[in-house]
């Protein structure tokens, strides 16, 4: 068997293993979660900070409320990051 056929065979086996991995229902749910978690986190951050942006535009911001909302913003960002890392961990560990 020549080098071209050997490379072709290895690529074929790699493709088959990737397809088998993706057709597992559990992995499909994890892939959907890996895509949706950042989108949902961004929407939550946008809606939680919308009122503060409006107050900054009208120059009616209170700094006490701004720091409280900054904590809220960082908490949402932290929870979204932890959720995304957990999903990626559960998705990638079976590959190795």
N, CA, C and O of each residue as an XYZ file, in Angstrom:
384
protein
N       0.860     -1.164      0.000
C       0.000      0.000      0.000
C       0.907      1.228      0.000
O       1.845      1.322      0.792
N       0.615      2.161     -0.895
C       1.426      3.363     -1.014
C       1.086      4.381      0.061
O       0.148      4.207      0.839
N       1.867      5.436      0.081
C       1.688      6.473      1.098
C       0.356      7.201      0.931
O      -0.271      7.580      1.921
N      -0.076      7.396     -0.306
C      -1.342      8.088     -0.567
C      -2.514      7.261     -0.048
O      -3.423      7.791      0.591
N      -2.485      5.959     -0.327
C      -3.561      5.091      0.143
C      -3.581      5.017      1.671
O      -4.649      4.963      2.280
N      -2.402      5.014      2.283
C      -2.334      4.961      3.740
C      -2.902      6.241      4.367
O      -3.633      6.179      5.355
N      -2.569      7.382      3.797
C      -3.111      8.662      4.291
C      -4.620      8.685      4.088
O      -5.365      9.118      4.968
N      -5.067      8.219      2.929
C      -6.504      8.191      2.654
C      -7.226      7.304      3.653
O      -8.292      7.671      4.148
N      -6.663      6.143      3.955
C      -7.279      5.216      4.898
C      -7.350      5.825      6.298
O      -8.369      5.693      6.976
N      -6.279      6.491      6.738
C      -6.275      7.104      8.074
C      -7.281      8.249      8.149
O      -7.954      8.408      9.167
N      -7.393      9.043      7.097
C      -8.394     10.108      7.066
C      -9.810      9.527      7.076
O     -10.704     10.080      7.716
N     -10.009      8.429      6.378
C     -11.315      7.770      6.377
C     -11.672      7.279      7.779
O     -12.795      7.482      8.239
N     -10.729      6.639      8.456
C     -10.989      6.149      9.813
C     -11.239      7.305     10.776
O     -12.097      7.203     11.653
N     -10.502      8.400     10.623
C     -10.717      9.565     11.462
C     -12.117     10.137     11.226
O     -12.817     10.484     12.176
N     -12.516     10.234      9.967
C     -13.852     10.728      9.647
C     -14.939      9.842     10.216
O     -15.944     10.340     10.723
N     -14.751      8.530     10.139
C     -15.737      7.609     10.692
C     -15.842      7.737     12.204
O     -16.943      7.697     12.753
N     -14.710      7.891     12.883
C     -14.757      8.034     14.342
C     -15.410      9.350     14.744
O     -16.116      9.402     15.751
N     -15.186     10.419     13.971
C     -15.839     11.699     14.261
C     -17.346     11.588     14.044
O     -18.128     12.101     14.844
N     -17.753     10.923     12.968
C     -19.185     10.746     12.725
C     -19.839      9.894     13.810
O     -20.949     10.199     14.246
N     -19.175      8.846     14.247
C     -19.714      8.023     15.335
C     -19.826      8.828     16.619
O     -20.782      8.664     17.377
N     -18.851      9.701     16.865
C     -18.868     10.547     18.060
C     -20.032     11.521     18.006
O     -20.710     11.733     19.012
N     -20.274     12.121     16.832
C     -21.331     13.122     16.708
C     -22.728     12.513     16.716
O     -23.688     13.188     17.088
N     -22.860     11.256     16.314
C     -24.181     10.645     16.285
C     -24.650     10.155     17.648
O     -25.791      9.715     17.788
N     -23.792     10.226     18.642
C     -24.201      9.902     19.999
C     -25.092     11.037     20.500
O     -24.695     12.201     20.436
N     -26.289     10.721     20.997
C     -27.249     11.753     21.416
C     -26.705     12.630     22.533
O     -26.955     13.835     22.559
N     -25.964     12.029     23.452
C     -25.404     12.793     24.565
C     -24.434     13.853     24.046
O     -24.437     14.987     24.525
N     -23.616     13.492     23.081
C     -22.656     14.444     22.530
C     -23.354     15.526     21.717
O     -22.895     16.668     21.687
N     -24.442     15.188     21.065
C     -25.187     16.187     20.305
C     -25.777     17.239     21.235
O     -25.769     18.427     20.911
N     -26.282     16.819     22.374
C     -26.801     17.767     23.359
C     -25.672     18.665     23.868
O     -25.868     19.867     24.048
N     -24.506     18.090     24.096
C     -23.371     18.889     24.562
C     -22.909     19.889     23.504
O     -22.527     21.010     23.840
N     -22.941     19.500     22.247
C     -22.549     20.423     21.175
C     -23.548     21.575     21.084
O     -23.153     22.729     20.922
N     -24.829     21.266     21.187
C     -25.842     22.329     21.166
C     -25.661     23.245     22.373
O     -25.775     24.464     22.243
N     -25.384     22.680     23.538
C     -25.161     23.495     24.740
C     -23.919     24.361     24.586
O     -23.913     25.512     25.022
N     -22.864     23.822     23.969
C     -21.638     24.602     23.778
C     -21.871     25.799     22.878
O     -21.198     26.821     23.016
N     -22.815     25.684     21.960
C     -23.130     26.811     21.079
C     -24.088     27.785     21.768
O     -23.931     28.999     21.633
N     -25.063     27.278     22.495
C     -26.106     28.138     23.052
C     -25.707     28.856     24.340
O     -26.218     29.945     24.602
N     -24.823     28.292     25.146
C     -24.464     28.923     26.417
C     -23.865     30.315     26.219
O     -24.289     31.238     26.914
N     -22.902     30.523     25.311
C     -22.400     31.898     25.126
C     -23.465     32.863     24.600
O     -23.483     34.033     24.982
N     -24.348     32.380     23.731
C     -25.404     33.246     23.188
C     -26.369     33.651     24.296
O     -26.734     34.822     24.395
N     -26.784     32.710     25.121
C     -27.697     33.011     26.221
C     -27.030     33.942     27.233
O     -27.667     34.864     27.742
N     -25.751     33.705     27.526
C     -25.032     34.572     28.459
C     -24.958     36.000     27.941
O     -25.142     36.942     28.712
N     -24.694     36.177     26.667
C     -24.625     37.524     26.097
C     -25.985     38.203     26.162
O     -26.061     39.390     26.479
N     -27.070     37.472     25.868
C     -28.406     38.068     25.969
C     -28.731     38.473     27.405
O     -29.283     39.548     27.634
N     -28.393     37.623     28.367
C     -28.652     37.961     29.767
C     -27.847     39.187     30.175
O     -28.367     40.070     30.857
N     -26.578     39.249     29.764
C     -25.752     40.415     30.092
C     -26.299     41.673     29.434
O     -26.301     42.740     30.048
N     -26.758     41.563     28.207
C     -27.303     42.724     27.514
C     -28.533     43.262     28.222
O     -28.644     44.467     28.448
N     -29.466     42.369     28.578
C     -30.688     42.832     29.213
C     -30.460     43.298     30.643
O     -31.187     44.170     31.119
N     -29.473     42.744     31.344
C     -29.217     43.201     32.705
C     -28.503     44.552     32.718
O     -28.641     45.310     33.679
N     -27.745     44.865     31.671
C     -27.005     46.130     31.632
C     -27.710     47.208     30.815
O     -27.218     48.333     30.736
N     -28.834     46.894     30.215
C     -29.513     47.852     29.340
C     -29.947     49.108     30.094
O     -29.777     50.219     29.591
N     -30.496     48.946     31.274
C     -30.948     50.102     32.055
C     -29.771     50.988     32.457
O     -29.887     52.214     32.444
N     -28.644     50.383     32.814
C     -27.465     51.178     33.184
C     -26.910     51.949     31.994
O     -26.491     53.097     32.145
N     -26.902     51.347     30.836
C     -26.431     52.074     29.651
C     -27.336     53.271     29.351
O     -26.863     54.339     28.964
N     -28.628     53.076     29.532
C     -29.575     54.169     29.295
C     -29.334     55.305     30.299
O     -29.409     56.476     29.927
N     -29.050     54.978     31.553
C     -28.765     56.005     32.553
C     -27.444     56.713     32.272
O     -27.329     57.914     32.513
N     -26.448     55.990     31.768
C     -25.170     56.624     31.421
C     -25.367     57.591     30.266
O     -24.787     58.676     30.266
N     -26.174     57.218     29.284
C     -26.427     58.096     28.137
C     -27.095     59.386     28.594
O     -26.767     60.459     28.087
N     -28.028     59.303     29.546
C     -28.744     60.483     30.028
C     -28.036     61.159     31.200
O     -28.566     62.113     31.770
N     -26.860     60.684     31.562
C     -26.043     61.244     32.654
C     -26.800     61.282     33.981
O     -26.696     62.256     34.726
N     -27.552     60.240     34.275
C     -28.309     60.130     35.525
C     -27.903     58.872     36.287
O     -28.752     58.211     36.885
N     -26.642     58.544     36.274
C     -26.187     57.294     36.869
C     -25.805     57.500     38.331
O     -25.179     58.503     38.675
N     -26.172     56.571     39.178
C     -25.693     56.586     40.552
C     -24.593     55.537     40.659
O     -24.762     54.397     40.226
N     -23.471     55.932     41.238
C     -22.308     55.047     41.233
C     -22.488     53.843     42.162
O     -21.908     52.785     41.917
N     -23.278     53.991     43.212
C     -23.554     52.837     44.076
C     -24.277     51.739     43.311
O     -23.948     50.559     43.432
N     -25.258     52.142     42.526
C     -25.997     51.169     41.720
C     -25.112     50.598     40.621
O     -25.222     49.422     40.272
N     -24.233     51.439     40.076
C     -23.343     50.976     39.016
C     -22.406     49.888     39.515
O     -22.174     48.909     38.806
N     -21.858     50.038     40.725
C     -20.966     49.006     41.257
C     -21.728     47.736     41.631
O     -21.203     46.630     41.494
N     -22.959     47.893     42.102
C     -23.787     46.720     42.378
C     -24.096     45.948     41.108
O     -24.070     44.717     41.091
N     -24.388     46.682     40.047
C     -24.665     46.016     38.772
C     -23.398     45.456     38.141
O     -23.458     44.484     37.387
N     -22.242     46.065     38.444
C     -20.978     45.508     37.963
C     -20.739     44.141     38.588
O     -20.288     43.219     37.909
N     -21.039     44.002     39.877
C     -20.927     42.697     40.535
C     -21.881     41.694     39.887
O     -21.514     40.543     39.651
N     -23.093     42.133     39.606
C     -24.086     41.274     38.956
C     -23.597     40.858     37.574
O     -23.730     39.694     37.196
N     -23.036     41.790     36.822
C     -22.490     41.529     35.493
C     -21.359     40.499     35.558
O     -21.328     39.549     34.776
N     -20.434     40.696     36.496
C     -19.302     39.762     36.625
C     -19.764     38.387     37.089
O     -19.188     37.376     36.689
N     -20.800     38.335     37.929
C     -21.332     37.048     38.377
C     -21.944     36.270     37.210
O     -21.718     35.067     37.079
N     -22.717     36.955     36.364
C     -23.304     36.300     35.195
C     -22.202     35.823     34.252
O     -22.268     34.714     33.720
N     -21.198     36.661     34.049
C     -20.082     36.287     33.178
C     -19.325     35.083     33.732
O     -18.929     34.200     32.972
N     -19.122     35.040     35.040
C     -18.435     33.917     35.678
C     -19.239     32.627     35.539
O     -18.685     31.583     35.194
N     -20.549     32.696     35.806
C     -21.380     31.496     35.707
C     -21.470     30.978     34.272
O     -21.460     29.769     34.043
N     -21.559     31.897     33.306
C     -21.565     31.477     31.903
C     -20.252     30.822     31.506
O     -20.241     29.840     30.764
N     -19.138     31.371     32.003
C     -17.825     30.797     31.684
C     -17.659     29.417     32.312
O     -17.141     28.503     31.670
N     -18.088     29.262     33.543
C     -17.990     27.953     34.207
C     -18.858     26.921     33.484
O     -18.438     25.781     33.287
N     -20.070     27.323     33.091
C     -20.943     26.401     32.370
C     -20.322     25.997     31.029
O     -20.369     24.828     30.647
N     -19.744     26.964     30.320
C     -19.121     26.654     29.024
C     -17.911     25.744     29.195
O     -17.726     24.813     28.411
N     -17.090     25.996     30.201
C     -15.932     25.132     30.450
C     -16.365     23.718     30.837
O     -15.732     22.744     30.430
N     -17.433     23.603     31.615
C     -17.918     22.266     31.995
C     -18.411     21.507     30.772
O     -18.125     20.319     30.623
N     -19.145     22.178     29.899
C     -19.645     21.518     28.691
C     -18.479     21.103     27.796
O     -18.464     19.988     27.274
N     -17.510     21.987     27.617
C     -16.357     21.628     26.781
C     -15.555     20.490     27.393
O     -15.036     19.641     26.669
N     -15.446     20.464     28.722
C     -14.748     19.373     29.388
C     -15.442     18.037     29.117
O     -14.795     17.060     28.737
N     -16.770     18.001     29.315
C     -17.507     16.756     29.093
C     -17.542     16.365     27.622
O     -17.695     15.189     27.294
N     -17.402     17.342     26.741
C     -17.407     17.047     25.316
C     -16.059     16.532     24.827
O     -16.003     15.654     23.966
N     -14.977     17.074     25.371
C     -13.653     16.749     24.851
C     -12.951     15.608     25.573
O     -12.078     14.970     24.987
N     -13.303     15.329     26.829
C     -12.641     14.257     27.578
C     -12.769     12.893     26.902
O     -11.780     12.160     26.861
N     -13.944     12.510     26.366
C     -14.027     11.193     25.719
C     -13.153     11.081     24.458
O     -12.839      9.971     24.031
N     -12.763     12.199     23.867
C     -11.916     12.130     22.677
C     -10.494     11.710     23.001
O      -9.790     11.168     22.149
N     -10.073     11.962     24.230
C      -8.694     11.654     24.611
C      -8.728     10.524     25.562
O      -7.680     10.079     26.030
